[in-house]
């Protein structure tokens, strides 16, 4: 194979393929902007599938995320959510969930209050929007409905008995059963992704439904690990409810899990049809500024690729996605060399107690942006008029403890695209 | 066996009560069991909770002490030979090197073979080229190198094996999480010890003919409980770090007077770099720090430049309980590594023995000397057998050995025996065996207790994922039935984090981010209140 340089030109390049990156691409396409997107999508597979706006504060549950953000504006004015109007947050969040629903992956519309969504260990997660396949769990739990949790022979890390043991005091009508998944009866390890793909076949849906019906007893609702198909999960879900004869809901599982794989495959499968130039599974290795704009460089097995654009959006995530990297002496931003706000000393990165309610200071490190979402250089000036940033690479937030990762990603992507659109030439 | 007295206190009657579940206490337990005595061993936490679990697992050839303490050096040489023969399953007889690099004192290096010869330690000179062929990661500034018969030892395997064998020999008993509260003393004799089960809070009374204090760094406290003021100790904290993979074939020692960051010991699939040496006043709340980790790395790099880019998965620390002496030096390094047996007769006690100081390599000898005294006091004549009776292999005590679980799993070839810990490939059947039959197994075994008896949580992810998988499995096997699995998971992860915290950089950062997202985002373990998502919410 001959290796040669390939060059492309577009209006905006989105760097990163997590929630923020895909949100940025969606919002840009929506504005009619010619868009390219590059980056690994590994970390998306680790999501529960729940989209949080703001759910936690110092170890406490936040019921009303909007009031929570109101409070945040006073206590944490630099928090990315504090800096964005409610109206823009609502628009960004709704646009994203509506777009997913329109593409065939139904999500609930963000409301005024958090939903208490089920987690496999039995503790609930305060979140704003859930996949429609999981909504039944929120409802069954709030009503205390007579519910059967079903797990599978050979499935690791998901125990119906564990869920029931942890929830039974507040949810007495909960039961547990184990069944064998069709064609996976041997007792050897089974994997959620394989099960989900298998359930896209009508015959397998029937066989599984029959096995679940056999153990259903008096239960009025069935909870399953998230395995109801990868593509068209809403259809698989509806079909299973029809076959079993009671409402069915999904529960997130250990990573890598199906809800994240669904998102990734949906983005990768549908956005190119909407005009996105997508270079998945390759990371940008350098960005250069020239007089025509910004060049994002990457390399695949056929050689180098250069994408010339008028603006780029940095949505490269944190350590797990490679947007930030740490050595013994500090944390750096890996692609553009943007300074990272961080504690002075490695000894201050983490508190002594892992589950410290305040979280760990290092998780609030990140890059600074101005009001137009342009990353700031060491002097506090925009590093470039053409470079914007979005998502959890931004400083002054703790997406894990505050349960605010999706909210920051959608809202900051929306703002970054809005700002980028203003510098595009007609 | 236990009975319940009229006041409701659980009581035990035994020949010898041993306090302290480290390698010494369990070594004494086995030594005495081999002589026919029935023992009961109490431990405030669990096996190897102190220095026995907080060291680099080095079976000293004696080379380290050859230049400063010929007596200890010779003792190490003899004892390591015996242990290599008696417990080969617990040993990696990997050999060791002493190397001097640029900046080290050539005169000190030159005298090394002579000192080894005095202590009877086999020592062969290598050229720098030969040394680097043997250990390719060595600095190219090596100017002197000697081969010595160092080895690495799994102190958990030894301890578990000791308890297991004593249980088999004389029906001896091990009680974890049992703290001595007071001694009942009359006529110069300890008649019984009142203890508390720290999990249930219940009192336990143990009557014994002889009482042995082998509580390591806590020996002074236990001696004082018995009214003895003769035990004086120096507490010296040492911190070590564990690499993600094995860096060297054998032990690598720096050929200079003992100092920080001067030794790298293989631990099966990993390597351990140590140590620091700092006097401390208190034994509570000690943990490895960022500064200590940076310090030993900086000290170790001149000998092994590979350390600069090595991925470390954990730091840990222990406290060396050293005999107090006037010339111990600021860092305690000059304090004696020898041991002392207190018969406490000048303190007015006839059946109380304390064993203080010493080191992992000489634990058997220490147990032998203690066993001799206890046997004499019991009025019996039973010779020590621990230098001639091999430590038997046991199914339930073999899971701490790195690489054992994958070999077992592969040989067993049972696809239904799912792997729960993917880093170390620990299958379900290992967990079953530990929960049912390992020394100290209990009905609601915690994840920490399982981790201590296996490789669970020892790999790259430091238990981030296997904690949840093992917990789920224990619910499925009806070992857990309430909310305790969640508490055990929190406790286990919080403990692993203490060791992770000082080595979080490089590839450990994404690992940590993923772990935290999993523990908080998917499991909700950071919420203060259990917000069970039932109808009450």
Interface residues (C-beta under 8 A of the other chain):
Chain A: X46 X48 X56 X59 X60 X61 X116 X117 X118 X119 X120 X121 X122 X123 X124 X125 X138 X141 X142 X143 X144 X154 X156 X157 X158 X159 X161 X162 X165 X166 X167 X169 X170 X171 X174 X178 X186 X187 X188 X189 X252 X254 X255 X318 X319 X320 X322 X324 X325 X326 X327 X328 X345 X346 X347 X349 X350 X352 X353 X354 X355 X357 X359 X360 X362 X363 X400 X401 X403
Chain B: X287 X289 X290 X291 X294 X297 X415 X416 X418 X419 X420 X465 X468 X469 X471 X472 X473 X475 X476 X478 X480 X481 X482 X483 X485 X486 X489 X490 X493 X494 X497 X498 X501 X504 X505 X506 X509 X510 X512 X513 X514 X516 X517 X518 X520 X521 X522 X523 X524 X525 X526 X527 X528 X529 X530 X531 X532 X533 X534 X535 X536 X537
